Amino acid sequence: MLAGVRALVLAAPRAMAVRDGDGNLIAGNPGYHVRRANAAANGRAPGEDEVLSPFSPDGIEELVLVTFAENPAAHPATRLLATIANSLPVILNVKDRDSRYLLMNLYQSRLYGTTPDEAVGKTAAELLGPDYGNYTRRIDVDVMATGEPSPFFEESYPAADGVVRRWLTSKVPVADASGAVWGVATVALDISDRARLEDGLRQAKEEAEAASRAKSGFLAAMSHELRTPLNAVIGFAEILHQQSLGPIGTPDYVDYAGHILTSGQHLLALINDVLDFARIESGSLTLTIRPIDLVALLRGCLDMIALSAATSGVTLTRDITEQPVIIRADAQRLRQVMLNVAGNAVKFTPRGGSVAVTMRPDMRGGAIITVADSGVGISEANLQHVFEPFWQADSGLDRLKEGAGIGLPLARQLIALHGGRLELESRLGEGTKVTILLPEQRVQPR
């Protein structure tokens, strides 16, 4: 490839020329032409091809003439250079200080609607128009002026076929042995497919986030709309169950009202959990932070769960420090966390099992709460799903336990809002242990 030979000759630090076997000049750098001019001025014929020694009496520097015994296009070195450059599926070119192409590989020439030989001596403006030509020339000039390679950057522009492609491009200054920059080399990789994939992923992510926001908004709206009539059902059921306005007459009706009341309260708790989770996802849930006694809060929660545990035949034990532990937190949300975590422990522990709740100050200044049960446990395959909202291991229509599968995810989110962590350990058939760690920033020193 003659363009590659010309680029090498122009980059030579000394005067150099290349001629074919017939003596025709193929390429010569500026130093060569200066030396030939000096030789002619000193009485030599401009066409003489002798090699002038650097020790010649007239002081002319060495003139190197490289002559191919055959056509240079067929020389092994030229074929090797052409093979390497043209086999690369990237843009590869070399330009002089005027941003004229000295070398362009086949891949780029096809995109630019030309050939490697025809591109030599032309500018990008002549091949792809002034807009792109002026844009890329500014970068070329900057690289040659600073003498520093440009970092890889992304650019988009249409080729000769009008198709806009995205490129990952780098430009490197090309200098001679003395360090003088005489041109710039460019390498560009077509990243259009990757860019389209990234754009598709970005669009899919935005659509998923929009769908998530819509889901959260729907859940919040529906939860709000459901709570209003449900509160009325619970209120009237409580009046009937307590016979506040007088005896009903038939004892069975009192029991029925009690079932309505219990079911309504359970449904209201689920709706509140869903509403809180939707608020957390949308970022609209705010905490009411006040100093509270964590010990008193835990004891109150366990007192509320004690009746359920006794009814289920589960032994509930507590090991809580006697000293008050004052923390800055949202009492309602921490109570919600403990009722969810301890309530789950009781719910998934069969009759005859046990649930142990402990609370101790952390050595680093925080507080640690653990809830350990001897219940059914969770398989290793399902552990990765326990904090996914609405996920349940027992999800069939005949599942044994009630619930929406949102208690643990909600508890973890609420603890995270307090700057803490909720961790879970479990083995199938051996029980589950939940650890809640509150940071020292929440605990007030005594």
Backbone hydrogen bonds, N-H to C=O, Kabsch-Sander energy under -0.5 kcal/mol:
donor,donor_aa,acceptor,acceptor_aa,energy
4,G,1,M,-0.6
5,V,1,M,-1.4
6,R,2,L,-2.8
7,A,3,A,-2.2
8,L,4,G,-2.0
9,V,5,V,-2.4
10,L,6,R,-2.5
11,A,7,A,-1.4
12,A,8,L,-0.6
12,A,9,V,-1.2
17,A,64,V,-1.0
18,V,27,A,-2.8
19,R,66,V,-1.8
20,D,24,N,-2.0
23,G,20,D,-1.9
26,I,18,V,-3.7
27,A,18,V,-1.5
29,N,16,M,-2.1
32,Y,29,N,-0.7
33,H,29,N,-1.7
34,V,30,P,-2.2
35,R,31,G,-2.4
36,R,32,Y,-2.6
37,A,33,H,-2.1
38,N,34,V,-2.6
39,A,35,R,-2.7
40,A,36,R,-2.4
41,A,37,A,-2.1
42,N,38,N,-1.5
43,G,40,A,-1.5
44,R,39,A,-2.5
48,E,45,A,-2.2
52,L,50,E,-0.6
56,S,53,S,-1.7
59,G,56,S,-2.2
63,L,52,L,-1.0
64,V,15,A,-1.2
64,V,62,E,-0.6
65,L,63,L,-0.6
66,V,17,A,-2.3
66,V,64,V,-0.6
67,T,65,L,-0.6
68,F,19,R,-2.1
74,A,71,N,-2.0
75,H,72,P,-1.0
79,R,75,H,-2.6
80,L,76,P,-2.5
81,L,77,A,-2.4
82,A,78,T,-2.6
83,T,79,R,-2.7
84,I,80,L,-2.5
85,A,81,L,-2.4
86,N,82,A,-2.6
87,S,83,T,-1.1
88,L,84,I,-0.6
88,L,85,A,-0.6
90,V,88,L,-1.0
91,I,188,A,-2.7
93,N,186,T,-2.0
94,V,103,L,-2.1
95,K,184,V,-2.8
96,D,100,R,-2.2
97,R,182,W,-0.7
99,S,96,D,-2.1
101,Y,122,K,-3.0
102,L,94,V,-3.4
103,L,94,V,-1.8
105,N,92,L,-2.2
109,S,105,N,-2.2
110,R,106,L,-2.1
111,L,107,Y,-1.3
112,Y,108,Q,-2.1
113,G,110,R,-0.9
114,T,109,S,-3.0
119,A,115,T,-2.0
120,V,116,P,-0.8
120,V,117,D,-0.7
121,G,101,Y,-3.2
122,K,119,A,-2.2
124,A,99,S,-0.5
127,L,123,T,-1.2
128,L,124,A,-3.3
129,G,125,A,-1.4
133,G,129,G,-2.1
134,N,130,P,-3.1
135,Y,131,D,-1.8
136,T,132,Y,-2.8
137,R,133,G,-2.0
138,R,134,N,-1.7
139,I,135,Y,-1.1
140,D,136,T,-2.3
141,V,137,R,-3.0
142,D,138,R,-1.8
143,V,139,I,-2.4
144,M,140,D,-2.5
145,A,141,V,-2.3
146,T,142,D,-2.3
147,G,143,V,-2.0
148,E,143,V,-0.5
150,S,171,K,-2.7
153,F,169,T,-2.6
155,E,167,W,-2.0
157,Y,165,R,-1.6
159,A,163,V,-1.7
160,A,111,L,-2.6
162,G,159,A,-1.9
165,R,157,Y,-1.8
165,R,163,V,-0.5
167,W,155,E,-3.4
168,L,189,L,-2.6
169,T,153,F,-3.3
169,T,167,W,-0.7
170,S,187,V,-2.3
172,V,185,A,-2.9
174,V,183,G,-2.6
175,A,173,P,-0.5
176,D,180,A,-2.2
179,G,176,D,-1.7
182,W,174,V,-2.5
183,G,174,V,-1.4
184,V,95,K,-1.9
185,A,172,V,-3.2
186,T,93,N,-2.6
187,V,170,S,-2.4
188,A,91,I,-1.8
189,L,168,L,-2.3
191,I,166,R,-2.5
191,I,189,L,-0.6
195,A,191,I,-3.0
196,R,192,S,-2.8
197,L,193,D,-2.4
198,E,194,R,-2.8
199,D,195,A,-2.9
200,G,196,R,-2.5
201,L,197,L,-2.8
202,R,198,E,-2.8
203,Q,199,D,-2.7
204,A,200,G,-2.7
205,K,201,L,-2.6
206,E,202,R,-2.5
207,E,203,Q,-2.6
208,A,204,A,-2.7
209,E,205,K,-2.6
210,A,206,E,-2.4
211,A,207,E,-2.7
212,S,208,A,-2.6
213,R,209,E,-2.6
214,A,210,A,-2.5
215,K,211,A,-2.7
216,S,212,S,-2.9
217,G,213,R,-2.8
218,F,214,A,-2.6
219,L,215,K,-2.9
220,A,216,S,-2.6
221,A,217,G,-2.5
222,M,218,F,-3.1
223,S,219,L,-2.7
224,H,220,A,-2.1
225,E,221,A,-2.4
226,L,222,M,-2.5
227,R,223,S,-1.9
228,T,224,H,-1.1
230,L,226,L,-1.8
231,N,227,R,-2.5
232,A,228,T,-1.2
233,V,229,P,-2.1
234,I,230,L,-2.7
235,G,231,N,-2.6
236,F,232,A,-2.6
237,A,233,V,-2.4
238,E,234,I,-2.2
239,I,235,G,-1.8
240,L,236,F,-2.5
241,H,237,A,-2.8
242,Q,238,E,-2.4
243,Q,239,I,-0.8
244,S,239,I,-1.9
246,G,243,Q,-1.5
253,Y,250,T,-1.3
254,V,250,T,-0.8
254,V,251,P,-0.5
255,D,251,P,-1.6
256,Y,252,D,-2.6
257,A,253,Y,-2.5
258,G,254,V,-1.9
259,H,255,D,-2.2
260,I,256,Y,-2.4
261,L,257,A,-2.5
262,T,258,G,-2.5
263,S,259,H,-2.7
264,G,260,I,-2.6
265,Q,261,L,-2.3
266,H,262,T,-2.3
267,L,263,S,-2.6
268,L,264,G,-2.7
269,A,265,Q,-2.1
270,L,266,H,-1.9
271,I,267,L,-2.5
272,N,268,L,-2.5
273,D,269,A,-2.1
274,V,270,L,-2.5
275,L,271,I,-2.6
276,D,272,N,-2.6
277,F,273,D,-2.6
278,A,274,V,-2.4
279,R,275,L,-2.0
280,I,276,D,-2.3
281,E,277,F,-2.5
282,S,278,A,-1.7
283,G,279,R,-0.7
283,G,280,I,-0.9
284,S,279,R,-2.3
285,L,279,R,-0.9
286,T,284,S,-0.5
289,I,287,L,-0.8
290,R,329,A,-2.3
292,I,327,I,-2.9
294,L,292,I,-0.8
294,L,325,V,-3.0
297,L,293,D,-2.1
298,L,294,L,-2.5
299,R,295,V,-2.4
300,G,296,A,-2.2
301,C,297,L,-2.1
302,L,298,L,-2.5
303,D,299,R,-2.0
304,M,300,G,-1.5
305,I,301,C,-1.5
306,A,302,L,-1.6
307,L,303,D,-0.6
309,A,305,I,-2.4
310,A,306,A,-2.6
311,T,307,L,-2.4
312,S,308,S,-1.8
313,G,309,A,-0.6
313,G,310,A,-0.9
314,V,309,A,-2.9
315,T,353,G,-2.5
316,L,314,V,-0.5
317,T,315,T,-0.6
317,T,355,V,-2.8
319,D,357,V,-2.9
321,T,359,M,-1.3
326,I,324,P,-0.6
327,I,292,I,-2.6
327,I,325,V,-0.5
328,R,442,R,-2.6
329,A,290,R,-2.3
329,A,327,I,-0.8
331,A,329,A,-0.8
334,L,330,D,-2.4
335,R,331,A,-2.4
336,Q,332,Q,-2.0
337,V,333,R,-2.2
338,M,334,L,-2.6
339,L,335,R,-2.5
340,N,336,Q,-1.9
341,V,337,V,-2.8
342,A,338,M,-2.6
343,G,339,L,-1.5
344,N,340,N,-2.2
345,A,341,V,-2.0
346,V,342,A,-2.1
347,K,343,G,-2.4
348,F,344,N,-2.4
349,T,346,V,-1.2
352,G,313,G,-3.1
353,G,350,P,-2.1
355,V,315,T,-3.0
356,A,372,A,-3.2
357,V,317,T,-2.3
358,T,370,T,-2.3
359,M,319,D,-2.0
360,R,368,I,-2.2
362,D,366,G,-2.7
365,G,362,D,-2.0
367,A,438,L,-1.9
368,I,360,R,-2.9
369,I,436,I,-2.7
370,T,358,T,-2.3
371,V,434,V,-2.5
372,A,356,A,-2.7
373,D,432,T,-2.7
374,S,354,S,-1.8
376,V,348,F,-2.2
382,N,379,S,-0.7
383,L,379,S,-1.0
385,H,382,N,-1.7
386,V,382,N,-0.7
386,V,383,L,-0.8
388,E,385,H,-2.3
390,F,405,G,-1.6
391,W,388,E,-1.8
391,W,405,G,-0.7
395,S,393,A,-1.1
399,R,396,G,-1.5
410,L,406,I,-2.2
411,A,407,G,-2.5
412,R,408,L,-2.7
413,Q,409,P,-2.0
414,L,410,L,-2.5
415,I,411,A,-2.3
416,A,412,R,-2.2
417,L,413,Q,-2.0
418,H,414,L,-0.8
418,H,415,I,-0.6
419,G,416,A,-1.8
420,G,415,I,-2.5
421,R,437,L,-2.0
423,E,435,T,-2.8
425,E,433,K,-2.6
427,R,431,G,-1.8
429,G,376,V,-3.9
430,E,427,R,-2.3
431,G,427,R,-0.8
432,T,373,D,-0.5
433,K,425,E,-3.3
434,V,371,V,-2.5
435,T,423,E,-2.8
436,I,369,I,-3.5
437,L,421,R,-2.9
437,L,435,T,-0.5
438,L,367,A,-2.9
438,L,436,I,-0.6
442,R,439,P,-1.7
443,V,439,P,-0.7
444,Q,326,I,-2.9
